[in-house]
Amino acid sequence: MSRGGEVETEGISQGGHSSSRQTVLPQMTVNGSRVAPGRYALIRSLRLIFSFPSLLVVMLLTVIFAVAHKGMADPDIWWHLRNAQYLMQHGQLPRYDLYSFTVAGHPWINHEWLAEIPYYLAWRSGGFLGLKILELVLLSSIFMGLLYLCYRASSNFKAAVLASSFAVLLASVSFGPRTILFGYLFAVILLLVLQRFQQQGRGPLWLLPPLFCIWANTHGSWSLGIILFAIVFAAGLFKGKWGRVEAVPWSKAQLGKLTVTGAASVAALFVNPFGYHLVLYPLDLAFRQKLNISHVAEWISVNFHDLRGKLVLLLILSLLVSALFRGSRWTLAELFLVLFGMYSGLTYIRFLFLLAIVAAPAVAKMLDFVPPYNRAIDKPVLNALLIVAMIAGLIHYRPTSTGLQHAVEQTYPAGAVAFLKSHPPDGPLLNFYLWGGYLIWNDRDVKVFVDSRVDIFEYGGVLQDYLDLLDLNQPERILDKYHIRYVLFPAGESLSYVLQHDNRWKVNYHDQQSILFER
């Protein structure tokens, strides 16, 4: 007899009589009823497809979709598209500024060039919808990898899904058609390789040098990957127990393999079109670009008064309570990874995604009180209904080109750009910082004052002048310095108010998003 809906088999002789010399054919039963082998295979496949773990995976994908399916909120994507188009048309990377009049010809390193190509191909294939689909694919890949990482750490699939879902909410600060998503995908792959090497004493370390080579040409977050590798490597140099923290040292053979892998990975960073200049760029960002770090929104610290800050606070309190009262045990590597992620995420909100990735496995282990999956009480029919309902919801609320176009028009000066194309400006134009990339991509005849390629504008002093304009610190002097004849700004900015009440300026165009002045 079967138990809990399980499938059984029993031996049946060819002729219907029992005999030790007769050929025995398998007979499958489902819930006590005999079924043919073909139907048995179909039932097993359907039970796997509509199992509770499958339901949880669809739920996680639904959470990702619900958070990420709207909008195109990344001002960098536009000049990324323009760079990739330039590469495709000319067969070479731009090595100096092509898009502004303030720092025209200034040497420039496009350290994200490889990540721009998939986005440009997605744009050519499907426009706004193509960009959004690529973003959703990248996010789904990241969090499916993180789910597996959490499951390997906790051996509890339900706990792994809960931890990954929380990570989605925490990481949403970096959602959008962003090149850094490739970096976080590579970070998950790196941690999966290192986790397997830790747990089994072996793993595909050979993947890491080519991974870092691709990563270095894709996004500057490769430097975070080097730190993660160094943390795991260094934690294995110690042996001992300190309360609930345990350090297990590498064997001599493991240490040798990691040393060779680390050296090869560092060497692989230099395989790029810009040589050592690209490898040194993260240091340039950290120590030279002070205005960038202090004024760009995603470089601010966590605000515990908003929802994102409260999620971080919940994470911190949960980890503390688990460590103090539930006897959670940590490896030294886990502890250092979480502490590094906590420092990074609390200091700069852009690194909350990193915190989500490194903390999720620890959260999954902390949720060991969640009952593990029990196949005997699974309900495939109910699971199937819920899966179909969620898929129907995903289809119904899917992003559309029209909806994404509308979202872009609510964020960027689409109307003003159309006006500028029909009334080309005869002189330098001062543009709003977040709109620079949009102008670069949509109006090839306009040279921008500033855009979100912050580094070269900071080097040339342009960014400081722009910040002074925002603060109304001698705006006439700065406008005269750059011979500004046109200003394209949001209507609600202080500078717009000043120019509206200055009879030396007139309004050429005005809508809900922007206002265009002419001197």
N, C-alpha and C positions, 0 to 999 in steps of 0.2 A: 504493500500500500504506500502511497505517497503521503508526505507530511508537508503541511503549509503550502500546498500547490506545487511542490517539487516534481520534477520529471523522473520517472523510474523506467528501467528496462528489465525484461525477464527473458529467459531462454525458451524458445519454441522450436520443436523439431520440425523437419520438413513434412513428415507425413502425419503429424499430429500425435505421435506416440513417443514416449520418452525412451531413449536408448543412449547408452554411453558411446555408441559408435555412429550415431546419426549426426548430420551437420546441423549446428544450432544457429538460427538467425536471430538477430536482435529485434525485440518487440518493444516499442516505446509506449509509455503511458503518461498521460497528463491528468492530474487530479483523479487518478484511478481509472481513466478511460484510455483504451489502446488507440494509438494514432499511427499513421503511416510514417516512415522515415522522413519523407519530404515535408510533410506537414509539421513533424516534430522539429525539423531544422528551422522552419519558418516561425514557429511559436517561440523557439529559443531566441531567434534574432529580434523578434518584436519585443520580447521581454527585456532584452538588452537595450534596445533603442528607447523603450518607454520605461526604463528603470528609474528609481528615485535619484540616483546619481546623475542620470541624463537630465532629469527635471531640474536639478540644482545647477547644472552647467548652463541650461537655457535661462534660468533665473539670473545667473551672473551676467550673461550676455545681455539680458534685458536691462539690468542695472546700468551697464556700460552704455547701452543705447540711449536710455532715458537721460543720462547725464550729458551725453556728447552729441546727440543727433541734430541739435539746432546751432545755427550761427556759423560764422567764419571769423571768430575773434582772434586774429593774429595779424598784427600790422606788418610782420616780416614776410609773409607768404608772397606778397606782390613783387618785391625786389628779388626774392628767390626765383620766382618764375621768370623774371626778366634776365637774371644771370644765366639760368639754364637755357633760355632761348638764345642768348648770345653765344653760349657754348655750342649749341646745335648748329647755329648759322655760320659761325666763324671757325669752329674746330679748335678753339683755344679758350682758356679761362681769362676773364678780365683781371688784370693785375694792378689796376689803378682806377680811381673814381671816374665813372662815365656819366653819372646821373645828376650831379649837382653843379651849381655855379660857384658855390662858396669854397669847395675844396677840390675843384676839378683837376684831374691829373695826379692827385695825391696817391702815393703807393698804398695798395690795399690788398689784404690777404682774405680771400674767400674760403674760410676754413670749413664751410659746410657744403662745398660744391657737389659732393657725391649724393647727398640727401636731396638736393634740389632736382635732380634728374627724375626720380620717380614722381615727384609732385608735378613737374612739368608734363610728363607723359600722361599722368592722370588728368591734368587739365585739358590736354589735347584730345583725350578720349571722351571726356564727359563734362568738361567745364566745371562749374561749381560742384555739381553732383559727383564728378570724378574725384575732386579733392576731398570731399566729405567721405566718400567710400574708402579711399585710401587711409584717411585718418581712423575710421572705424575699424578697418582691418588691422592697422598697427596697434590700436588700443586693445582689440580682442586678442591679438597675438601676445601682447605683453601680459595681460591678466590671465590668459590660459596658461602661459608659462609660469606665472606667479602661483596659480592654483596648484600646479604640479609641484612646485617648490614647497608650498605649504603642506601639501599632502605627504611628501617625502619626509618633512620635518615632524609631522604630528601623527601620521598613520590614521587620521580621522578625516574622511572626506567632507563630512558636514561641517566640521570645524574649519577645514581649509577653505570652503566656500564662504563661510561667514567672515573669515579673516580677509579674503580677497575682495569681498564686497565692501568691507570697511575701507580697504586700501583704495578702491575706486573713488569713494567719496573724498578721501584725503588727497588723492592725486589730481583731482579735477582742476586744480589751479593751472596745470600745464596742458589741459585739453585744447584741441584746436589743430589746424593743419600745420603742425610745427615740426621742424627738423629734429628737435630734441627727442621726439618720440622714438626715432631710430636708436638714439643713445640709450634710452631706458630699456628698449628691447634687447640691446646688446648686454646691458647690465644684468638682466634676468638670465640670459644665456650663460654669462660668466658665472653667476652664482649657482646655476644648475650644474655646471661642470665641476666647480669647486666642491659643491655639496656631495656629488657622487664620489669625488676623489676622497673626501673626508670619510664618508660612510663605508665605502667599499675598499679603500686603499688603492684604488685605481680609477681611471677615468680618461676621457678623450682630451687630455691636456694639449694635444697637438692642434686642437681647434683654436686655442687662444691667440697665438701669434697672428694668424690671418684675420681673426676677429678684431684684434686691436688695429691691424692695418686698415681694415675697412672703417672701423670706428673713428680713427684719427682723421680720415678723409670725409667723414660724415658730420661729426659734431664735436665741439670742444669738451663734451662731457666724458671723453675717453680718459681724462685725468681723474675723474671719479672712479672709473674702472680700475685704474692703476692703484688707487688708494684701497679699494675693496680687496684687490688681490694681495696687496701688502699686508692688510689687516689679517686676512686668513693665513697667510704665510707666517707672519710674526707670531700669531697665537699658537701655532704648532711648535714654536721653539721653547715653550714652557711645559713643565709637568708639575701637577699638584692639584690640591683642592683647597678652596677658600670659601667656606660656608657652602652655599649652593652653586658655586662656580667651580667648574672642573676644566683643567687643561690637559689634553692628551697630546703628547709630542709626536712629531712625524718620525717615521723610521728613517734610517740613513738613505735607503733607496728613494723613498718619497721626497725627502728633502732635496736630493740631487735632481729629481725630475722637476720639482717646482722651481728650483734655482735656474735650470736650463730654460724652462718655459718662461719665467719672468724676464730673463735676459733677452730671449728671442722676441718676446712681446714688446719690450722697450725698443729694440732694434727695428721692429716692424713699424713703429710710429714714424720713422724717418722716410718711409716709402710713400712719398706724397709729392705733389707738384711744387711745393713751396719750401721743401727741405726743413732745416732746423727752425726756420722762422715760424712755421705752423706749430711745431712741437713746443716752442716757447710762448705761444699765444696765451694759454691759460695763466701763465705768470704775469704777462702783460696786463691781462684783464684784472687780476687780483691786486696788483701793486701800482699800476699806472693810470687805470681808468677810474679815478676817484669820483668824478661827476656822474658817470654811468652808474656806479654802485649806489651812490647816495640819492639819486633822483628818479631812476627808473622804477616803476611800481613793483615789479616782481622781485626786486632786490631788497624790499623792505622786510622788517622782522614780522613775526606772527602777531596778529592782533587778537587777543583772547576775548575780545568783545563781539567778534563776528562768529558766524557758524563754523568757519574753517578753524578758527582758533579754539572753539569749544571742542571740536573733534580731536584736535591735538591734545588738549587738556584731558579729555576722556581716555585717550591712548596712554598718556603718562600715568594717570591715576590707576588705570587697569593693570598696567605692568607693575606698578609699585605694590598694589594690593595682592596681585598674584605672587610676587616674589616674597612678600612678607608673611602672608597668611595661608597661602595654598601650597607652599613648599616647591614652587617651580624651580627646576634645575636648569642651569645655563652652561653652555660651553663658553670658554673664554672668547672664541671667535664670534659667537652670537652676541655676547655682551658688548664687545668692541664695535661690531657692525651697527648695533642699535644705538649705541652712544654716538657714533659718528653720524648716523642718520638723524638723530635727535638734534645734535649741534647744528648740522647743516640746515635742517628744516626750520628750526626755531630762529636761526639767524637770518635766513633768506627764504621767503615763502616759495620761490621757484623750486627749491629742493625738497618741498613736501612730497613730491613724487618719489624722490629717492628714499625719504623716510618711510613712505608707504611700502616700498619694495623690501627694504631690509627689515622692517618691523613686522610685516605680515606673517612670516614663519614663526616668530616668537609669539604672536597673538594666537595663531592656530594651536600651538602647544599649550598656551594658557587656557584654551577652551577645551581641555581634556574632559571636562564634566559633561560635554555634549554627547548624548548617546551615539555610538557609532552606527553606521548603516547596517541594517539587518534584512537580508534578502528574503527571509522567511515571511516577513510581514509586509513586503512590498505590495503595492496595488497598481499594477501596470495600466489598468483601464483609467483610473483616476489620474495617474501620471500623464497618460496620453491626452486626456481632456485638457489638463492644465498646460501641457506643452503646446498643443494646437492653439489654445486661447492666447498664449504669449506670442507665438509666431504670428497669429492673426493681428495682434496689437502692433508688433514690429512692422508688419506690412502696411497696416492702416496709417501709422504715424511715421512712415519712412520719409526721409528728407526728399524734397523735390527741387529741381532746378529753379522753379519759380519761387518757392519759399526761401531758398538760399539767396537768390538774387534780391529778394525783398529785404532779407536780413542784412545783406551788404549795403543796400541803399539806406538802411536805418543807421548805419555805423559810419559810412564813408561819404564824401561829398560827390555822389554820382551826378546830381544835377549840375553842380558847379563845374565838374569836369566836362560835361556836355556843352555848357556855355563857353568854356575856355576853348574847346575845339572849334566852335563856330565864331568865336571872337578871340583869336590868338593874342596873348598879351605881348605888348611892345615894351618890354623891360623886365627887370628882375622881380620875382614873386617870392614873398615870404609865406611859407605854408605851415600849417599846424604839424607838429612833430609826428603824430600818429598817422597822418595822411600822406606822408612823403612817399612811402612805398606804393600806395595806391595810385598816386600821380605818376610815379616812375613806370608802372605797368600799363596805365590806361591812357596817358597822354605823352607820347614820345617827343613832342615838340617843347615841352616844359621842362626846364632844369629846376630842380628843387633847391630850397634853402637848407633843409635838414631832413633826414629820415632816420629810421631805427637802426641803421648801421652806425651805432653810436661812436665807435672807436675813432674813426678818422675825423669826425666833427669835434670830438673832444681834443684830439691832438692839435687841430688847427685853431682852437679857440672859439669856434662857431657855436658849440654847445653852450658855453658860458654866456655868450651874447644872447642866445635864444632864451636861456633861463632868466637873464636880466630883463628881456622883453616881457616874459610872462609875469615877472614881479613889478613891471612898470618902472624899472630902474633905468632912467635916462633913455626912454624908448626913441625919442627923436634923434638922439646921437647915433644909436645903433641902426635905425632905418636909413639915416643919411650915410653911415659908414658903408653899407652894402648897396646904396643907391636903389633902395626898394621902391618900386612904383606900384606894385599890387600886393595885397594881403588877403590870404584865404584862411579864415579861422572859423571856429564855431561861434555862433552868435552870442553864447553866454560867457565867453572869455572876457577878462578885464580889458585886454588890449582892444577887443572889438568895441567895447563900450566907449573907450577913449576916442577911437577913430570915428565912431558914429557922431560924436559931439565935437569933432574937429572940422572946421569948414574947409580945411585944406584937403580933405578926403571925401570922396563920394562913393555911394554904394552902386555897384554895377549889377550885382546878382544877390538874391537873398532867398533862402528857403528854411525849412525847419532844421536842417543839418548844418548849413554853412552860410557864411556871408563873405562876399568878394568885394574888396575895396580897391579903388584906384586913386592914386595921389593926383 
